């Protein structure tokens, strides 16, 4: 079975000057990001979701 070049190595595409956080700071950043995403999609979920998630022709 052929292996792809760089298989298993993540490809990261970040803006110039992006900072990296570790430990508690990274945990706080991830929690804040999850809360923002949850707030954005809250009205699209559940039995009365109103199909507010937009989907293009590709899916």
Secondary structure, DSSP 8 states (H G I E B T S, - for coil): ----TTTT-------TT-----HHHHHHHHHHHHHHHHHHHGGGSSTT-TT-----TT-
